[in-house]
Amino acid sequence: EYRQRTDCLLGLEDVYSYKPEFVSTESQYEALEGGEADLLFGFGTDGALSTDQYYTYEDDKELFRSYRITLSMRDETAEEIGPEGIEIVESVQEPMTEEVMRELNARVDLDKEKPEDVATQYLQEEGFIE
C-alpha cells in the first residue's frame, strides 16, 4: 500500500526527490534495527517513537497528512448516551494529544502493560475516574 500512495512513497519521490532502496512495511521497526530498511512510514503515535532509537523527519513540505485522534460511534450509541455522555467522551478525548497517545502506546507495546491497566491509570491521572 505504501508504495502506491501519493502521501507515502510516490509523494516522497515527487516532493522530496528521495527514493529509498527499501521501505519497511511489514515488521517496520525490526527491519530498521536490522539494517534491512532505509526508512519506514509509521504513525506519530507509534510507541516505538517514544524511545531515542529513531529519528523522525520534519515534513516541512506537508506531504504527510496529519491524522487526528477522533471518536466514532454508531448513531444508536450516541442516542443512548445522550448529550451528557457525548460531552464526557469529548472531555476525555481533548487531552489525548499525539504525544500522550505515543506514551500510552509505548507502555502497551514496549513495556507490555495491559491496555486496560494503561487506560485506567491514564483516566485516573487525568481525574476522569477515581
Secondary structure, DSSP 8 states (H G I E B T S, - for coil): -GGG-TTTHHHHHHHH----S-EE-SSHHHHHHTT--SEE---TT-GGGGSSS------TT--S----------HHHHHHHHHHHHHHHHHHHTT--HHHHHHHHHHHHTS---HHHHHHHHHHHTTS--
